[in-house]
């Protein structure tokens, strides 16, 4: 293990790496109404952009993980960032929705490497409570970029037009790639056994607990993705708010996720009690989001208060459930991280795509989807909660 002091700069580099993908997902949200007018499509159709990004972001991780176990973390990261820049250029030149969706899909294809490494590299360096703490700190740091991205996107759109959002992403990715090429160390364990590609995934998917953690994480991210993809449409298109106002309101629930990640990293909390806090918060948030729609009520409070509660619960579950799934598989950290991230983003992307096909006149569809994702999370956690507190024993090949 590398010493704790040496790990801190690497965690910062991981945060910056993941920030590229986080910004790509949300920077254009305040401009969705402007983009819809420019591309001559309905506001709800713009949700396809985020859905395409999430699906390729998730699917590509299934390749990056085993590849990083075989050839190392560093070369895979640099290759992924190059692909992202191709996607940013495609989106920058987009003159139609289909071209914009293609550019977003290529961006996701590239930055999927960041999703894998955010789960894999901490497992290379930590174990036990230190792993849980590292994942919590990493998630807290990662949440800074979604706070900044919508505000940056709104300002760029107002000053230069919506294409400027993708020019910013291109320049950011170039700077990050050059920094990684200069300073990123290799963390893949020396002498790690290389097993066949499909055998790794078969081994992981044969573990029922691992699968439950994945589905739970899919639900947590899907609830957030549905809110993020619907928020710009509901606040801008339905409530008629200005793009800068939308950007400010969009980021208000995000500090709740930051606080949830911090809360999950406390040494005093037991694993089970913290997991219950996260799952129950998401379930209550789904109920609170859906009920107003039954009475024809929608305003910023009925949208943002339940969203903040869901973000808090998901912010807890991301480091907790990820650590629970990853800890037994030090020898397959890359593949395990890829499978978690890949399935998590593919699943949430499909839910976001489903949301894009549903009516966006009020928060009924949003509330319904958030409630049912939280219900699935509860059903996955129930069998896990019956197991002993220290049930994550290492699994060997």
Backbone torsions as a table, in degrees:
resi	resn	phi	psi	omega
1	UNK	NA	137.2	173.5
2	UNK	-73.2	147.7	-176.8
3	UNK	-63.9	155.9	-177.0
4	UNK	-59.7	-39.3	-179.2
5	UNK	-61.7	-40.7	-179.1
6	UNK	-71.7	-21.4	-177.5
7	UNK	-75.9	-25.3	-174.2
8	UNK	-61.2	-46.7	176.2
9	UNK	-60.6	-34.8	-179.7
10	UNK	-67.8	-38.4	176.2
11	UNK	-62.0	-39.6	177.6
12	UNK	-62.7	-41.7	178.8
13	UNK	-64.5	-38.0	176.9
14	UNK	-64.0	-41.0	178.9
15	UNK	-60.6	-44.2	179.9
16	UNK	-65.5	-39.6	178.9
17	UNK	-60.9	-49.2	-178.7
18	UNK	-68.6	-28.3	-179.8
19	UNK	-58.5	-32.7	178.6
20	UNK	-60.0	-48.6	179.5
21	UNK	-67.8	-38.8	178.9
22	UNK	-61.8	-43.0	-179.9
23	UNK	-67.6	-38.1	179.3
24	UNK	-60.9	-28.7	-176.9
25	UNK	-78.8	-29.3	-170.2
26	UNK	-126.4	-7.2	-172.9
27	UNK	-63.3	-30.0	-176.0
28	UNK	-93.0	-1.2	-176.0
29	UNK	-55.5	-45.7	179.7
30	UNK	-65.0	-18.8	-177.0
31	UNK	-97.4	8.1	-173.2
32	UNK	-60.6	-39.8	178.4
33	UNK	-66.0	-41.4	177.9
34	UNK	-64.0	-43.3	-179.7
35	UNK	-64.7	-40.0	179.3
36	UNK	-62.4	-42.7	178.0
37	UNK	-64.6	-43.5	-177.9
38	UNK	-65.7	-35.9	-177.9
39	UNK	-93.3	-1.4	177.0
40	UNK	60.4	47.8	176.5
41	UNK	-132.1	164.8	177.4
42	UNK	-72.6	155.4	-176.1
43	UNK	-57.1	-43.0	-176.7
44	UNK	-62.3	-26.0	-179.1
45	UNK	-65.2	-24.5	-179.6
46	UNK	-66.1	-16.6	177.0
47	UNK	-63.4	-22.1	177.4
48	UNK	-61.8	-29.7	-179.5
49	UNK	-63.5	-48.2	179.4
50	UNK	-68.9	-38.7	-179.6
51	UNK	-63.3	-43.2	178.7
52	UNK	-62.4	-41.4	179.0
53	UNK	-61.3	-47.6	-177.2
54	UNK	-63.8	-38.5	-176.7
55	UNK	-70.1	-42.1	177.5
56	UNK	-74.6	-33.4	174.9
57	UNK	-58.5	-41.3	178.9
58	UNK	-75.7	-47.2	-177.0
59	UNK	-62.4	-38.6	-178.5
60	UNK	-65.7	-26.4	-179.2
61	UNK	-65.4	-27.5	178.6
62	UNK	-66.2	-21.4	176.1
63	UNK	-92.3	-45.0	-175.5
64	UNK	-61.5	-38.0	-176.2
65	UNK	-61.3	-60.1	178.1
66	UNK	-60.6	-33.9	179.0
67	UNK	-64.1	-39.6	179.1
68	UNK	-70.4	-28.5	174.3
69	UNK	-68.1	-29.2	-176.7
70	UNK	-88.4	-47.5	-172.6
71	UNK	-109.3	-9.6	179.5
72	UNK	112.7	162.2	-176.6
73	UNK	-76.5	-43.1	-171.5
74	UNK	-60.6	-53.6	-178.2
75	UNK	-63.3	-32.8	-179.9
76	UNK	-68.1	-40.5	178.1
77	UNK	-61.3	-46.1	-177.7
78	UNK	-64.9	-38.2	177.9
79	UNK	-65.1	-43.4	179.8
80	UNK	-61.6	-39.8	179.8
81	UNK	-67.0	-33.2	176.6
82	UNK	-65.2	-41.6	178.0
83	UNK	-63.5	-40.5	179.1
84	UNK	-58.6	-41.5	-178.8
85	UNK	-64.5	-34.2	175.2
86	UNK	-62.3	-42.2	178.3
87	UNK	-65.2	-38.8	179.6
88	UNK	-63.7	-40.1	177.5
89	UNK	-64.7	-41.7	178.7
90	UNK	-61.6	-45.8	179.0
91	UNK	-65.7	-37.0	-179.7
92	UNK	-62.2	-33.7	-177.9
93	UNK	-94.7	4.0	-173.9
94	UNK	-63.4	133.0	175.3
95	UNK	-120.5	2.9	178.3
96	UNK	-145.2	162.4	179.3
97	UNK	-63.2	-39.8	-178.6
98	UNK	-62.4	-40.2	178.9
99	UNK	-68.5	-36.6	177.9
100	UNK	-66.7	-41.1	176.8
101	UNK	-62.4	-41.1	177.7
102	UNK	-61.7	-45.9	179.3
103	UNK	-61.6	-42.0	178.5
104	UNK	-64.5	-38.7	178.9
105	UNK	-64.0	-41.3	178.4
106	UNK	-66.5	-39.3	176.3
107	UNK	-58.3	-46.3	178.2
108	UNK	-62.3	-37.8	178.0
109	UNK	-59.0	-36.3	-179.3
110	UNK	-81.2	-49.7	-173.4
111	UNK	-78.2	-2.7	171.6
112	UNK	-55.8	-27.2	178.9
113	UNK	-62.2	-33.0	179.3
114	UNK	-67.4	-38.7	178.0
115	UNK	-61.5	-38.9	178.1
116	UNK	-67.6	-48.3	-174.4
117	UNK	-67.7	-28.9	178.4
118	UNK	-65.3	-22.8	177.6
119	UNK	-100.0	-32.5	-173.1
120	UNK	-80.8	-48.3	-173.5
121	UNK	-66.6	-37.5	172.8
122	UNK	-60.4	-35.6	178.5
123	UNK	-70.3	-27.8	173.9
124	UNK	-62.2	-30.9	-168.4
125	UNK	-107.5	-23.1	-172.2
126	UNK	-132.1	166.6	170.8
127	UNK	-154.1	165.9	177.5
128	UNK	62.9	-141.2	-178.5
129	UNK	-64.6	-31.7	178.2
130	UNK	-61.5	-35.9	177.3
131	UNK	-66.5	-45.3	178.7
132	UNK	-60.2	-43.3	179.8
133	UNK	-65.7	-42.6	179.8
134	UNK	-63.5	-43.1	178.2
135	UNK	-63.6	-36.7	178.2
136	UNK	-65.9	-46.5	178.6
137	UNK	-62.8	-39.9	179.8
138	UNK	-63.5	-44.2	179.0
139	UNK	-65.8	-37.5	176.9
140	UNK	-62.1	-43.9	179.2
141	UNK	-66.7	-39.6	-179.1
142	UNK	-63.0	-31.3	-176.8
143	UNK	-71.5	-10.5	178.3
144	UNK	-67.1	-40.1	-175.4
145	UNK	-65.5	-39.4	174.6
146	UNK	-64.5	-23.4	175.1
147	UNK	-69.4	-39.9	-176.0
148	UNK	-83.0	-35.9	-170.0
149	UNK	-57.6	-49.5	-178.1
150	UNK	-63.7	-36.8	178.6
151	UNK	-66.4	-44.6	176.6
152	UNK	-60.3	-44.3	179.8
153	UNK	-61.7	-41.9	179.3
154	UNK	-64.3	-43.1	-179.7
155	UNK	-66.7	-43.9	179.2
156	UNK	-62.9	-41.1	179.9
157	UNK	-64.1	-41.8	-178.8
158	UNK	-67.3	-36.1	-176.1
159	UNK	-86.2	-40.9	-170.5
160	UNK	-126.3	-7.2	-174.7
161	UNK	99.7	164.2	-171.7
162	UNK	-68.1	-24.5	178.2
163	UNK	-61.7	-24.8	-178.4
164	UNK	-63.6	-25.1	177.5
165	UNK	-59.9	-40.8	-176.9
166	UNK	-80.7	-26.5	172.2
167	UNK	-66.0	-40.0	177.0
168	UNK	-61.6	-44.6	179.9
169	UNK	-61.9	-39.1	179.1
170	UNK	-61.8	-46.8	-179.5
171	UNK	-67.4	-38.8	178.1
172	UNK	-62.7	-45.9	-179.2
173	UNK	-64.2	-38.0	178.1
174	UNK	-61.6	-44.1	-179.8
175	UNK	-64.8	-42.1	-179.8
176	UNK	-65.9	-42.1	-179.4
177	UNK	-62.0	-44.3	178.3
178	UNK	-63.4	-38.0	178.5
179	UNK	-66.5	-42.9	178.7
180	UNK	-63.3	-41.3	-180.0
181	UNK	-62.4	-30.7	-177.3
182	UNK	-84.4	-42.6	-166.8
183	UNK	-119.6	-11.6	-174.3
184	UNK	-72.4	124.2	176.6
185	UNK	-84.6	164.8	173.7
186	UNK	-89.8	129.9	-176.7
187	UNK	-116.0	-2.6	-179.3
188	UNK	-59.5	128.7	-179.1
189	UNK	-55.6	134.8	179.3
190	UNK	-69.9	138.3	177.5
191	UNK	74.8	15.5	179.8
192	UNK	-65.2	137.9	-179.8
193	UNK	-69.9	132.9	178.0
194	UNK	-101.2	113.2	179.8
195	UNK	-105.0	158.5	-178.8
196	UNK	-56.3	148.9	-174.0
197	UNK	-50.5	-59.2	-174.2
198	UNK	-72.2	-26.6	178.6
199	UNK	-64.3	-34.8	179.0
200	UNK	-63.3	-48.0	-178.7
201	UNK	-69.1	-35.9	178.1
202	UNK	-62.6	-40.7	178.6
203	UNK	-62.7	-43.6	-178.7
204	UNK	-69.0	-43.1	-176.7
205	UNK	-74.3	-13.8	175.7
206	UNK	-79.0	-10.0	178.8
207	UNK	-91.2	108.2	-176.7
208	UNK	-60.1	-36.9	179.5
209	UNK	-65.5	-41.1	178.1
210	UNK	-60.0	-43.1	179.7
211	UNK	-64.7	-40.3	178.3
212	UNK	-62.0	-41.9	177.8
213	UNK	-61.9	-40.4	179.4
214	UNK	-61.9	-48.7	-178.4
215	UNK	-63.4	-37.2	177.4
216	UNK	-62.2	-43.6	179.0
217	UNK	-68.7	-33.7	174.6
218	UNK	-59.9	-45.6	-180.0
219	UNK	-61.2	-42.3	-178.7
220	UNK	-63.8	-46.1	-179.5
221	UNK	-72.4	-34.8	179.9
222	UNK	-62.3	-41.8	178.2
223	UNK	-60.5	-41.9	178.3
224	UNK	-68.2	-43.8	-178.2
225	UNK	-62.6	-40.4	178.9
226	UNK	-64.4	-42.0	177.6
227	UNK	-64.5	-45.6	-177.5
228	UNK	-63.5	-39.3	-178.6
229	UNK	-76.3	-25.2	179.9
230	UNK	-91.0	-25.1	-171.3
231	UNK	-59.2	-48.6	-179.0
232	UNK	-62.0	-38.1	179.8
233	UNK	-67.8	-47.3	-175.9
234	UNK	-70.7	-43.4	-178.4
235	UNK	-74.6	-42.1	-177.4
236	UNK	-86.5	-50.1	-174.9
237	UNK	-78.3	-39.2	-175.7
238	UNK	-92.6	-49.9	-179.7
239	UNK	-83.2	-12.8	173.6
240	UNK	72.7	29.8	-178.6
241	UNK	-83.2	153.8	179.0
242	UNK	-66.8	152.9	-175.3
243	UNK	-60.1	-37.9	179.1
244	UNK	-68.0	-37.8	175.7
245	UNK	-63.9	-41.9	178.1
246	UNK	-60.0	-42.6	-178.4
247	UNK	-63.7	-39.1	179.6
248	UNK	-68.8	-44.7	180.0
249	UNK	-66.7	-34.3	-179.0
250	UNK	-60.0	-37.9	-175.1
251	UNK	-86.9	-9.4	-175.6
252	UNK	-60.1	-39.0	178.6
253	UNK	-73.3	-16.4	-171.1
254	UNK	-65.3	-38.7	175.9
255	UNK	-57.9	-24.1	176.6
256	UNK	-64.4	-37.3	176.6
257	UNK	-67.5	-38.4	175.7
258	UNK	-59.0	-46.9	179.5
259	UNK	-65.0	-38.2	177.6
260	UNK	-62.1	-42.2	178.0
261	UNK	-63.6	-40.1	177.0
262	UNK	-64.7	-44.1	-178.9
263	UNK	-61.1	-37.9	-179.5
264	UNK	-69.3	-23.7	-178.2
265	UNK	-87.8	2.0	-179.4
266	UNK	-65.7	138.0	178.9
267	UNK	-72.0	-25.4	-174.9
268	UNK	-73.1	-29.7	-173.8
269	UNK	-78.5	137.0	174.3
270	UNK	-77.3	157.3	-178.4
271	UNK	-57.6	-50.2	-176.3
272	UNK	-63.5	-44.9	-177.2
273	UNK	-65.5	-38.7	178.6
274	UNK	-67.1	-41.1	177.2
275	UNK	-61.9	-41.6	178.1
276	UNK	-62.1	-41.7	176.3
277	UNK	-55.8	-47.5	-177.6
278	UNK	-64.8	-48.6	-177.6
279	UNK	-64.5	-45.9	-178.5
280	UNK	-65.8	-35.0	177.8
281	UNK	-62.8	-42.9	179.6
282	UNK	-66.2	-40.4	-179.7
283	UNK	-65.3	-44.9	178.3
284	UNK	-63.4	-38.8	179.2
285	UNK	-63.5	-41.3	178.0
286	UNK	-61.3	-41.1	177.8
287	UNK	-64.2	-44.6	-178.9
288	UNK	-65.6	-31.0	179.1
289	UNK	-75.1	-33.1	-173.4
290	UNK	-84.8	-38.7	-173.4
291	UNK	-57.6	-46.9	-179.0
292	UNK	-57.3	-33.5	-178.5
293	UNK	-64.0	-30.9	178.6
294	UNK	-64.7	-24.0	-178.9
295	UNK	-106.6	11.8	176.8
296	UNK	70.3	26.0	-177.6
297	UNK	-106.2	131.7	172.0
298	UNK	-153.1	124.8	173.0
299	UNK	-151.1	-176.8	-176.1
300	UNK	-63.4	-30.0	-178.5
301	UNK	-73.7	-41.4	-179.5
302	UNK	-69.4	-18.4	176.4
303	UNK	-90.9	-46.2	-169.1
304	UNK	-82.4	-35.2	-178.8
305	UNK	-65.3	-51.3	175.9
306	UNK	-62.2	-35.9	179.4
307	UNK	-62.1	-43.2	179.9
308	UNK	-61.9	-40.6	178.9
309	UNK	-65.9	-40.7	178.0
310	UNK	-65.3	-42.5	179.0
311	UNK	-61.3	-38.5	177.6
312	UNK	-61.5	-49.2	-179.9
313	UNK	-62.8	-44.0	179.2
314	UNK	-65.9	-37.4	177.4
315	UNK	-60.1	-32.4	174.2
316	UNK	-73.2	-43.2	-171.1
317	UNK	-73.1	-31.0	-178.7
318	UNK	-57.6	-54.2	178.6
319	UNK	-71.9	-36.4	-176.9
320	UNK	-67.3	-52.7	-177.0
321	UNK	-70.5	-34.5	176.8
322	UNK	-63.6	-44.6	178.1
323	UNK	-63.6	-41.5	179.0
324	UNK	-60.7	-37.9	179.5
325	UNK	-77.1	-37.8	-172.0
326	UNK	-81.8	-33.3	-168.9
327	UNK	-55.6	-39.0	-179.4
328	UNK	-72.1	-5.2	-168.6
329	UNK	-125.1	53.8	176.9
330	UNK	-59.2	-35.5	-176.8
331	UNK	-76.2	-12.3	177.4
332	UNK	-127.8	36.5	-172.6
333	UNK	-59.5	-42.7	-179.3
334	UNK	-64.4	-47.0	-179.3
335	UNK	-67.7	-40.2	178.7
336	UNK	-64.4	-44.8	177.9
337	UNK	-62.9	-37.8	179.2
338	UNK	-66.5	-43.2	-178.5
339	UNK	-66.3	-40.5	177.4
340	UNK	-63.3	-53.7	-177.9
341	UNK	-65.7	-40.5	-178.6
342	UNK	-63.9	-51.3	-179.1
343	UNK	-67.8	-36.0	179.4
344	UNK	-60.7	-46.0	-176.9
345	UNK	-81.1	-33.8	173.7
346	UNK	-62.2	-46.1	-179.8
347	UNK	-63.1	-46.7	-179.4
348	UNK	-67.8	-32.6	176.5
349	UNK	-64.4	-40.6	177.8
350	UNK	-64.8	-39.9	177.6
351	UNK	-65.6	-40.2	177.5
352	UNK	-64.4	-37.7	177.1
353	UNK	-65.7	-41.1	175.6
354	UNK	-60.0	-42.4	178.2
355	UNK	-60.4	-37.3	-179.4
356	UNK	-65.2	-25.1	-179.5
357	UNK	-89.8	-5.7	-178.6
358	UNK	-97.1	158.5	179.7
359	UNK	-59.3	142.0	-179.6
360	UNK	-122.1	39.5	179.7
361	UNK	-86.5	-20.6	179.0
362	UNK	-153.4	-167.3	-175.3
363	UNK	-96.4	15.9	-178.5
364	UNK	-62.6	-51.2	-179.2
365	UNK	-62.2	-42.4	179.0
366	UNK	-60.3	-49.3	-179.4
367	UNK	-63.0	-41.4	-179.3
368	UNK	-62.8	-45.8	-178.9
369	UNK	-67.2	-40.0	178.8
370	UNK	-65.9	-37.9	179.2
371	UNK	-65.9	-46.3	-176.4
372	UNK	-71.5	-31.8	174.6
373	UNK	-65.5	-40.0	178.8
374	UNK	-66.7	-35.8	178.1
375	UNK	-64.5	-40.9	176.3
376	UNK	-62.3	-40.0	178.0
377	UNK	-59.9	-43.8	179.2
378	UNK	-62.0	-43.3	-179.3
379	UNK	-64.7	-31.6	176.6
380	UNK	-74.8	-36.5	-175.7
381	UNK	-75.1	-31.1	-175.6
382	UNK	-53.8	-52.1	178.2
383	UNK	-66.5	-32.8	177.1
384	UNK	-67.2	-34.3	-176.5
385	UNK	-69.8	-19.1	-179.1
386	UNK	-83.5	-5.7	-178.1
387	UNK	-87.6	158.8	179.5
388	UNK	-57.3	151.5	-177.7
389	UNK	-55.5	-41.3	-179.2
390	UNK	-102.3	64.0	-176.5
391	UNK	-96.1	-0.4	-174.7
392	UNK	-94.3	63.8	179.2
393	UNK	-77.3	144.5	-179.3
394	UNK	-58.3	140.7	176.0
395	UNK	-106.6	134.2	-179.8
396	UNK	-104.0	161.5	-177.8
397	UNK	-74.3	NA	NA
